[in-house]
Amino acid sequence: MTKRPVLVVLFDGVQSLDVTGPVEVFAGAGQLTGSGDAYPIRTASLDGGPVRTQSGLRMLPDSTLAEAGRPHTLLVPGGDGTRTPDPRLIDWLRENGPRATRLVSVCTGSLLLAEAGLLDGRRATTHWYACDHLARNYPEVTVEPEPIFVRDGNVATSAGVTAGIDLALALVEEDLGRDAALTIARALVVFLRRPGNQAQFSAQLAAQTAKREPLRELQAWIADHPEADLSVEALAARARLSPRHFARAFQAETGTTPGRYVDRVRLEHARRLLEESADGVQEVARAAGYGTPEAMRRAFVKAMDTAPAEYRRRFHAPVQPAR
């Protein structure tokens, strides 16, 4: 079995879940899949002493960074400590980051990589609240605020906190196969189903909640009735507004157009049905409001670069027999 040593960088103010989430995935590869010590894990800080996490927990590193050796996967977590990082940490990353076979960041760990110049000329993402900061302060980085993780060559960056688990599962799937990743996901009670280009937010979270009650109620109604007539004219009539007034008010209060909001709601509904139900593609298309399988296929290819059948093959959760 090929061993892929993982080195996790620790520092004061690190987000503990950015560390423990991916570590549990990599550790599970050995403990749960019979693949032995597939990912030897080592943690290290600048001086090797304990670090205090963002939440106040203390972590004891295995060694100093200087003693850690060259890893296969260098994992850089995020947290409040990325706001004013120790210059020595940036220097270490600048020198040692390129030596890793795979360079991975979780959440705002991407800010440390960017400060070290390791994201220049690459596509990257980070926690949604830091995307503007990353783009503004590091113009050489192409920031993609939507995906939960982005792969660019041997560099992988992920969005906030739990997205690090999604990325780690994707890496295990790449290394050891889908069955291994699925075994780990089940043990951690998470789903092996979020592709990297899935948005960080659902439609309801990505859009602002409308201030006016009729529009706010309409947002909830849309989510509950994706199969209905959700044209601007029909929605305007339900909100008791003219179509023109409705379209302007909806965008002003939610930050997105009615059409984009409906598209996202329908895509999410179709995804859930493909993941969780045994309904046929035609039934899913009808229930999600697409009308025809071809219309749903076009929406999936446009938004996720994959067809519904392929999406189901990759992310459908098999029904477990009763015990």
C-alpha positions in Angstrom: 0.0 0.0 0.0 1.3 3.4 -1.0 1.8 5.7 2.0 0.9 9.4 1.6 2.2 11.2 4.7 0.0 14.1 5.8 1.4 17.1 7.6 -1.0 19.4 9.3 0.2 22.9 10.1 -0.8 24.2 13.6 -0.8 27.8 14.8 -2.4 29.9 17.5 -6.0 30.8 16.5 -6.4 27.8 14.2 -10.0 26.5 13.6 -10.1 23.1 15.4 -12.6 21.6 12.9 -10.4 22.6 10.0 -7.8 20.3 11.6 -9.9 17.4 13.0 -12.4 17.1 10.1 -9.8 16.2 7.4 -7.6 14.3 9.9 -10.6 12.0 10.8 -11.1 11.3 7.1 -7.4 10.5 6.5 -7.2 8.4 9.7 -10.4 6.6 8.7 -8.7 5.4 5.5 -6.5 3.2 7.6 -8.8 2.3 10.4 -11.9 1.5 8.4 -10.9 0.3 4.9 -8.1 -2.2 5.7 -5.6 0.0 3.8 -3.2 0.1 6.7 -1.3 3.2 7.4 -2.3 4.8 4.1 -2.0 8.4 5.5 0.6 8.7 8.3 -0.5 11.9 10.0 1.8 14.4 11.7 1.0 17.8 13.2 3.6 20.5 13.6 3.9 24.1 14.7 6.7 26.6 14.4 8.3 25.9 17.8 6.6 22.5 18.5 4.8 23.9 21.6 1.0 23.7 22.3 -1.3 26.0 20.3 -4.6 27.4 21.4 -7.3 27.1 18.9 -9.9 29.7 17.9 -12.4 28.1 20.3 -9.9 27.9 23.2 -9.0 24.3 22.9 -5.3 23.4 23.2 -3.5 21.2 20.7 -0.2 19.6 21.2 1.8 19.2 17.9 4.0 16.2 17.2 7.0 18.3 16.3 8.3 21.6 15.0 7.8 22.4 11.4 11.5 22.2 10.8 11.6 18.6 12.1 8.4 17.5 10.3 10.1 16.3 7.1 8.6 16.4 3.6 5.0 15.3 3.4 3.0 14.0 0.5 0.0 16.2 1.5 0.6 19.5 3.3 -2.6 20.6 4.9 -3.0 24.2 6.0 -6.1 24.9 8.1 -7.8 28.3 8.7 -9.1 30.2 11.6 -8.7 33.7 13.2 -4.9 33.1 13.4 -4.7 33.7 9.6 -5.5 37.3 10.0 -2.1 38.3 11.4 0.1 35.3 10.8 3.6 34.9 12.1 6.0 36.0 9.3 8.1 32.9 10.1 5.1 30.7 9.2 4.7 32.4 5.8 8.4 32.0 5.1 8.2 28.3 6.0 5.2 27.8 3.7 6.9 29.7 0.9 9.9 27.5 1.1 8.3 24.2 1.8 4.9 24.4 0.2 6.3 23.7 -3.3 8.0 20.6 -2.1 4.8 18.8 -1.1 3.2 16.5 -3.7 -0.2 17.9 -2.8 -0.9 21.3 -1.2 -4.3 21.6 0.6 -6.0 24.4 2.5 -9.2 24.5 4.5 -11.3 27.6 5.0 -9.1 30.7 5.4 -5.9 28.6 5.3 -5.9 29.8 1.7 -5.0 33.3 2.9 -1.7 31.8 4.3 -1.0 30.1 1.0 -1.8 33.3 -0.9 0.5 35.4 1.4 3.3 32.9 0.7 2.7 33.3 -3.1 1.6 29.7 -3.5 -1.7 30.6 -5.2 -0.4 33.1 -7.7 -1.8 32.2 -11.2 -4.2 29.6 -9.7 -7.9 29.3 -9.1 -8.8 29.0 -5.5 -11.7 29.4 -3.0 -12.1 30.1 0.7 -14.8 30.7 3.3 -17.5 32.9 1.8 -16.8 35.8 4.1 -13.1 35.9 3.1 -13.5 35.6 -0.7 -13.6 39.4 -1.2 -10.5 39.8 1.0 -8.7 37.1 -0.9 -9.5 38.6 -4.3 -8.8 42.2 -3.2 -5.5 41.5 -1.5 -4.1 38.9 -3.9 -5.0 39.9 -7.4 -2.8 37.2 -8.9 -5.3 34.6 -7.5 -8.5 33.8 -9.5 -11.0 33.5 -6.6 -14.1 31.3 -7.2 -16.5 32.2 -4.4 -19.2 29.6 -5.2 -17.6 26.1 -5.0 -17.0 24.2 -1.8 -13.6 23.3 -3.0 -11.4 24.0 -6.1 -8.7 21.8 -7.5 -5.9 23.5 -9.6 -3.1 21.1 -10.4 -1.6 19.8 -7.2 -3.2 22.6 -5.1 -6.6 22.2 -3.6 -8.5 24.9 -1.6 -11.8 24.5 0.2 -14.5 26.7 1.7 -15.5 27.0 5.3 -15.0 24.3 8.0 -17.0 21.2 6.9 -16.0 21.7 3.3 -12.6 20.4 4.4 -14.2 17.1 5.0 -15.7 17.1 1.5 -12.3 17.8 0.1 -10.5 15.2 2.1 -13.1 12.6 1.0 -12.6 13.6 -2.6 -8.8 13.1 -2.1 -9.3 9.7 -0.6 -11.6 8.7 -3.4 -9.0 9.8 -5.9 -6.3 7.8 -4.1 -8.1 4.7 -2.9 -11.3 4.6 -4.8 -15.0 5.4 -4.2 -15.7 2.5 -2.0 -13.0 3.5 0.5 -14.3 7.1 0.6 -17.9 5.9 1.0 -16.9 3.7 3.9 -15.3 6.6 5.7 -18.2 8.9 4.9 -20.7 6.5 6.4 -18.6 6.0 9.6 -18.5 9.8 10.0 -22.2 10.1 9.3 -21.6 12.4 6.4 -22.6 11.9 2.8 -20.2 11.2 -0.1 -22.2 13.4 -2.3 -21.1 17.0 -2.5 -19.1 17.6 -5.7 -16.5 20.4 -5.6 -18.5 22.7 -7.8 -21.5 22.6 -5.5 -22.3 26.0 -4.2 -21.3 26.9 -0.6 -24.9 28.0 0.1 -28.3 26.7 -0.7 -30.6 29.0 -2.7 -32.3 30.1 0.6 -29.0 30.8 2.3 -27.2 32.4 -0.7 -30.1 34.8 -1.3 -30.9 37.5 1.3 -34.2 37.1 3.1 -36.6 39.6 1.7 -37.7 42.3 4.1 -41.3 42.5 2.9 -43.5 39.7 4.2 -45.2 38.9 0.9 -41.8 38.4 -0.8 -40.4 36.5 2.2 -43.4 34.2 2.2 -43.0 33.8 -1.6 -39.4 32.6 -1.1 -40.5 29.8 1.2 -43.4 28.9 -1.2 -41.1 28.6 -4.1 -38.9 26.1 -2.2 -42.0 24.1 -1.3 -43.4 24.1 -4.9 -40.6 23.8 -7.4 -43.0 22.0 -9.8 -45.4 24.9 -10.0 -45.6 27.7 -12.6 -42.7 29.9 -11.3 -42.6 32.4 -14.1 -42.2 36.1 -13.2 -45.8 36.7 -14.1 -47.2 33.9 -11.9 -45.0 34.8 -9.0 -45.9 38.5 -9.4 -49.6 37.6 -9.3 -49.0 35.6 -6.1 -47.2 38.6 -4.5 -49.9 41.0 -5.7 -47.5 43.1 -7.7 -47.0 43.9 -11.3 -44.4 41.7 -13.0 -42.0 44.7 -13.5 -42.4 45.9 -10.0 -42.1 42.4 -8.6 -38.9 41.6 -10.5 -37.2 44.8 -9.4 -38.3 44.4 -5.7 -37.3 40.7 -5.6 -33.8 41.5 -6.9 -33.4 44.5 -4.6 -34.3 42.6 -1.5 -32.8 39.2 -2.2 -29.7 40.1 -4.3 -30.7 37.8 -7.1 -33.3 37.7 -9.9 -36.5 35.6 -9.6 -35.3 33.5 -12.5 -31.9 32.7 -10.9 -33.5 32.0 -7.6 -36.0 29.5 -9.2 -33.2 27.9 -11.2 -31.3 27.2 -8.0 -34.2 25.9 -6.0 -35.1 23.5 -8.8 -31.6 22.3 -9.2 -31.3 21.6 -5.4 -34.6 19.8 -5.4 -33.6 17.6 -8.3 -30.3 16.9 -6.7 -31.9 15.8 -3.4 -34.3 13.5 -5.3 -31.4 12.0 -7.3 -29.4 11.5 -4.1 -32.1 10.2 -1.8 -34.9 8.6 -3.8 -35.4 5.8 -6.3 -37.5 7.9 -8.6 -36.7 7.7 -12.3 -35.1 10.6 -14.1 -38.5 11.5 -15.8 -40.2 11.6 -12.4 -37.5 13.7 -10.9 -37.6 16.2 -13.8 -41.3 16.6 -13.3 -41.2 16.9 -9.6 -38.4 19.6 -9.8 -40.3 21.6 -12.3 -38.2 21.0 -15.4 -41.0 19.2 -17.2 -38.7 17.0 -19.3 -35.5 15.0 -18.7 -33.7 17.0 -21.4 -34.5 20.3 -19.7 -33.1 18.9 -16.5 -30.1 17.6 -18.2 -29.3 21.0 -19.7 -29.6 22.6 -16.3 -27.3 20.1 -14.7 -24.6 20.3 -17.4 -24.7 24.1 -17.2 -24.5 24.4 -13.4 -22.5 21.3 -12.5 -20.8 20.1 -15.7 -22.4 16.6 -15.3 -25.6 14.9 -16.4 -28.3 13.8 -13.9 -27.6 10.1 -14.5 -23.9 10.5 -13.8 -24.7 12.7 -10.8 -26.9 9.9 -9.4 -24.3 7.3 -10.1 -21.7 9.2 -8.1 -23.8 10.5 -5.2 -26.8 8.3 -4.7 -26.8 6.9 -1.2 -27.7 3.1 -1.3 -30.6 2.1 0.9 -29.2 0.2 3.9 -31.1 -3.1 4.7 -32.9 -3.1 8.1 -31.2 -5.0 10.9 
